[in-house]
């Protein structure tokens, strides 16, 4: 895995170099130095792949399997007009 692929996976997983640095117990500058290498260390590749599997597992839960849609109640005002005015706080003036 290249450094660029590693960065793309970090972005996909909504992680940053700080997260990777902490998880891998490395300085950010050490991780950034991988850009000059053909491949990132195997330990980093193993970690990011594990994170990807965990991320996919979290996003594929069946929590809503038994979810029943509720009717949208009280979304419309009885008179059809919504009051969108905002009252200013006297202290802010």
N, C-alpha and C positions, 0 to 999 in steps of 0.2 A: 504494500500500500504506500502510495506517495504522500508527501506532506500535503499537497493540494487536496487529495481525496480525504485525508484526515480532517482538514479544515471544513470541507463540504459536509462530512458526516457530523462534525460538531455543530454546524449551523442547522442541519436537518433535525438534530436532537435538541436544539435550542440550548446548547451549551457554549461556553467560551473557553479561551485559553486558560483563564483562571481556574475554571472547573477541572480542566484536564491536568493542569499543574498540580492542583491539590490531590486529585485522585491518583496521579502517577508519582507523587512525591518528588517533583522536579521543579526547577525554576522555569519561568516562562521563557527566558532567554535560551535555555537548553532545548525547549520544544521548538522555538523559532529556528534554532540551528539545524533542525532536520530538513529545512528547505533546501539546504546545500547537498543533502544526501539523496541517493536514489530511492531508498525506502526508509520508512520510520522503523523504530525498534519493534520487535515482535511483541514485547510486553504492552506497548501502546496500542498496537493493532488489536491485540486480544482484548484489551480494556474497551476500546471504542466499539468493537463488535458486540461485546457483552452488553454495553449500554444501549446499542441499537435493538437488541433482542428484548431487553427490559422495556424500552420505550414502546416497541410494537405491542408487547403484552399489555401494557397499561392502556394503550389506545384501542385495544380490541376486546375489552371486557364486555360481557353481556349484561351489564347492570340494568339496562333499559328493556330487557327481554319481556318483562311482565308489565311494562309501563302502559297505563291506560291514558289515552288522551282526555284531558279535561276540557270541558267547554270553556271558551273564552268568555268569562263573565266580567261585567263591569268595564269593558274596554271602551264602550261607547257611552257618552253622556246621554241622559234621557232626552235632552232637548237638541242633541246633535251638535252642539257647539262645545268646544273644549276651551277652558280658560287657561291660556298660556302666559298670562302676565306674571311677572316676578316682582315680589315686593322687596324693596330695598330696605336693608337694616338701617335704622336711624344712626347707629354708631359708626357706620362706614362713611357717612356723609361728611 
